[in-house]
Amino acid sequence: MPSVGDWKVSPSAQPKPGDYSYDLDSALAAVLGLRSTIPSDAFTAETLGTERAGNGVLINRDGLVLTIGYLITEAETVWLHLGDGRAVPGHALGFDQETGFGLVQALSRLELPALTLGNSALAGEGDRVVLAGGGGRSHSVATRIVGREEFAGYWEYLIDDAIITAPAHPNWGGTALIGGKGELLGIGSLQLERKHEKGLEENINMVVPIDLLKPVLDDLTTYGQRRGPVRPWLGLYAADVEDRIVVMGLAHNAPAQRAGLQTGDMLLEVAGAPVKKLADLFRKIWALGNAGVEVPIKAWREGRTFDAKIISSDRAKFLKRPRLH
């Protein structure tokens, strides 16, 4: 992912003020660059790196910044980069494992406008929107919603109704999806590839809908995470391969590895029920109970099937807690 400030969107792809009914530049001013550093011995350092850069959006005048959680997971330091060139320190305040949202508290006054949370349920295919990065128009893309669909991520992550946009933003992490009234509709999470209707490959962005934040915002602000039952986590990285689910990797010393699963194993059943897609796998695991529940898996390896009983865990127990600096 590009670093803060060393990239620009092509002028032809940038949003133009005359195309929108709201004050475009005022809305874009609420979007900031974000940079974080993570200790080398952190659980996520190997997969996500120790230096992460992306974006965040100011959602209230008290300095609360919403971003995508992987940018700040286990962060030791967080810096917010303003459009006028200033950088202010921030604190990784909260992270929600289920939605992927992350919150940062700015530790200096920002004196910037904040974006109002919109209603992402009303956002539909064809809507003209802006996917904004920190730095104004030159770091933002005039785009459209091209779909609403289920998204299953290999890291045990599932969004029932993700927002899909195209053309894609080149520095998508933590971008702000701004709707037709200048409201915040979601936070950019990933860049993906898919076949266009003409058979050509195109880049798209997966955006987490803002409606998923509203039920947990108070918990994240107050406690740093959502309160209540925690989903069981196995610590496996899996992918859909021709109607089969294949283990592509394993988190070190996590439940799946401790239970004897290996890269290349094919997952066939959860608690006696067949599974053929990632989303189905995750839902069946989560339906068994809370973190700590035993997850019976039937798998295939080198021509034979075998059973594994995985004692699930709470993913957060493997992560370093953020430090105030």
LUMPASE-542098 format. One line per 2 residues: for each residue y, x, z of C-alpha. Coordinates in pm, whole numbers, always signed. Example, Ala and Ser with C-alpha at 12.3 -4.5 7.8 and 13.67 -1.06 7.14 Angstrom:
LUMPASE-542098
-450:+1230:+780  -106:+1367:+714
end
This chain:
LUMPASE-542098
+0:+0:+0  +344:+145:-88
+564:+277:+193  +878:+103:+307
+1161:+161:+60  +982:+360:-212
+916:+70:-450  +1111:-197:-633
+1017:-514:-816  +1092:-521:-1188
+1432:-690:-1245  +1267:-948:-1472
+1039:-1058:-1185  +1308:-1072:-917
+1441:-1410:-798  +1788:-1508:-922
+2029:-1700:-695  +2114:-1960:-958
+1752:-2072:-978  +1742:-2201:-619
+1926:-2476:-431  +1951:-2274:-107
+2136:-1952:-25  +1880:-1705:-160
+2040:-1389:-24  +2076:-1536:+324
+1706:-1630:+325  +1603:-1286:+201
+1809:-1120:+474  +1560:-1258:+730
+1280:-1048:+577  +1240:-693:+709
+1042:-383:+626  +786:-287:+889
+614:+40:+966  +358:+106:+1241
+155:+399:+1372  -188:+365:+1526
-376:+616:+1744  -641:+816:+1557
-909:+701:+1802  -828:+331:+1756
-1114:+103:+1649  -934:+4:+1327
-803:+352:+1239  -1089:+434:+1001
-1071:+108:+804  -697:+32:+813
-546:+377:+860  -316:+522:+1125
+9:+462:+931  +71:+112:+799
+368:-28:+611  +459:-377:+500
+696:-658:+587  +785:-915:+851
+1015:-1217:+875  +1253:-1312:+1153
+1161:-1661:+1279  +1414:-1697:+1561
+1747:-1546:+1660  +1592:-1379:+1966
+1422:-1115:+1751  +1076:-1267:+1704
+925:-1133:+1382  +618:-1280:+1214
+393:-1055:+1005  +31:-1018:+904
-174:-894:+1193  -353:-599:+1033
-20:-415:+1011  +20:-409:+1390
-337:-422:+1525  -365:-147:+1793
-13:-26:+1705  +131:+248:+1922
+477:+224:+1763  +642:-37:+1542
+970:+4:+1353  +1160:-271:+1174
+1368:-165:+872  +1678:-373:+797
+1844:-418:+461  +2150:-217:+569
+1939:+93:+629  +1903:+58:+1006
+1567:+89:+1178  +1508:-74:+1516
+1204:-42:+1741  +968:-332:+1791
+679:-422:+2018  +347:-558:+1890
+360:-881:+2086  +58:-1078:+1967
-224:-1101:+1714  -440:-1402:+1626
-790:-1312:+1510  -855:-1653:+1352
-548:-1688:+1130  -456:-1322:+1092
-94:-1370:+1202  +81:-1102:+1406
+403:-1117:+1610  +652:-838:+1678
+939:-854:+1924  +1243:-655:+1811
+1372:-440:+2096  +1732:-441:+1968
+1951:-728:+1855  +1914:-787:+1482
+2213:-1018:+1419  +2036:-1168:+1117
+1961:-1524:+1002  +1614:-1655:+1082
+1388:-1858:+855  +1286:-2207:+963
+914:-2283:+970  +836:-2525:+687
+550:-2766:+619  +292:-2575:+417
+71:-2882:+382  +324:-3015:+131
+317:-2700:-82  +120:-2758:-400
+18:-2607:-729  +311:-2547:-962
+575:-2520:-688  +835:-2252:-761
+859:-2020:-461  +968:-1668:-364
+742:-1405:-211  +991:-1185:-29
+965:-832:+107  +1214:-649:+326
+1505:-520:+121  +1642:-824:-60
+1601:-930:-422  +1477:-592:-545
+1182:-623:-306  +1102:-988:-383
+915:-1175:-654  +995:-1510:-815
+650:-1667:-823  +462:-1996:-823
+182:-2152:-625  -118:-2151:-857
-375:-2297:-618  -488:-2399:-270
-841:-2285:-193  -1088:-2165:+67
-1083:-1791:+129  -1359:-1599:+307
-1288:-1236:+397  -1566:-980:+442
-1441:-895:+795  -1556:-1233:+941
-1241:-1421:+844  -1200:-1764:+691
-902:-1971:+580  -989:-2327:+476
-684:-2389:+257  -514:-2062:+161
-209:-2059:-67  -257:-1862:-391
+49:-1733:-581  +113:-1555:-911
+261:-1330:-1035  +164:-1100:-750
+390:-906:-514  +326:-527:-526
+372:-477:-147  +222:-802:-27
+141:-737:+340  +361:-950:+566
+575:-1090:+284  +750:-1423:+342
+661:-1717:+117  +988:-1909:+86
+980:-2269:-35  +1223:-2477:-235
+1446:-2554:+65  +1464:-2196:+190
+1192:-2257:+451  +901:-2030:+547
+571:-2159:+403  +340:-1867:+475
+281:-1495:+517  +135:-1271:+247
-202:-1122:+333  -384:-983:+29
-370:-903:-340  -674:-1022:-535
-789:-1026:-896  -913:-1330:-1083
-977:-1433:-1440  -691:-1615:-1606
-774:-1929:-1803  -751:-1717:-2119
-1018:-1481:-1985  -777:-1204:-1885
-765:-1050:-1538  -451:-1118:-1335
-334:-1016:-990  -267:-1292:-737
-164:-1304:-373  -341:-1484:-90
-91:-1629:+157  -176:-1763:+504
-17:-2110:+544  +251:-2135:+811
+106:-2460:+950  -175:-2251:+1103
+80:-2069:+1319  +232:-2374:+1486
-55:-2464:+1725  -85:-2105:+1855
+274:-1977:+1844  +344:-2039:+2212
+15:-1873:+2312  +84:-1567:+2098
+437:-1536:+2232  +335:-1578:+2597
-14:-1425:+2617  -44:-1210:+2304
-339:-1413:+2177  -459:-1771:+2152
-598:-1913:+2474  -931:-2092:+2498
-1277:-2024:+2354  -1320:-1713:+2139
-1532:-1714:+1825  -1845:-1498:+1825
-1803:-1173:+1631  -2086:-958:+1492
-1897:-661:+1347  -2043:-672:+998
-1872:-646:+661  -2045:-867:+405
-1990:-989:+50  -2114:-1263:-181
-2336:-1106:-448  -2500:-1348:-695
-2561:-1630:-447  -2672:-1386:-180
-2487:-1241:+118  -2515:-861:+134
-2410:-638:+425  -2166:-385:+280
-2084:-206:+606  -2104:-222:+983
-1844:-163:+1253  -1945:+131:+1472
-2135:+30:+1785  -2056:-338:+1725
-2317:-613:+1784  -2469:-614:+1433
-2523:-238:+1432  -2669:-243:+1783
-2913:-515:+1674  -3045:-294:+1393
-2878:-439:+1082  -2813:-187:+804
-2592:-161:+498  -2769:-326:+206
-2947:-590:+415  -2944:-938:+263
-2866:-1220:+508  -3081:-1529:+449
-3057:-1760:+751  -2859:-1825:+1069
-3053:-2002:+1346  -3309:-2121:+1089
-3054:-2263:+843  -3025:-2100:+497
-2691:-1940:+401  -2580:-1841:+52
-2203:-1796:+83  -1981:-1605:+326
-1792:-1917:+434  -2122:-2090:+517
-2242:-1782:+709  -1930:-1769:+923
-1923:-2140:+996  -2289:-2140:+1105
-2232:-1840:+1333  -1922:-1992:+1491
-2099:-2327:+1541  -2351:-2164:+1775
-2099:-2124:+2057  -1843:-1884:+2193
-1830:-1504:+2194  -2136:-1373:+2374
-2376:-1627:+2226  -2700:-1498:+2072
-2700:-1526:+1691  -3051:-1538:+1534
-3043:-1391:+1182  -3317:-1374:+920
-3257:-1092:+674  -3426:-913:+384
-3463:-536:+344  -3669:-335:+95
-3904:-615:+1  -3962:-773:+341
-3792:-1025:+564  -3724:-966:+932
-3557:-1137:+1225  -3269:-998:+1429
-3117:-1141:+1744  -2754:-1035:+1768
-2565:-1074:+2094  -2216:-1152:+1967
-1895:-1025:+2121  -1521:-1082:+2139
-1362:-862:+1872  -1054:-808:+2089
-1261:-613:+2344  -1299:-333:+2089
-926:-300:+2024  -659:-99:+2202
-391:-308:+2369  -38:-255:+2234
+195:-37:+2442  +560:-111:+2504
+784:+177:+2397
end
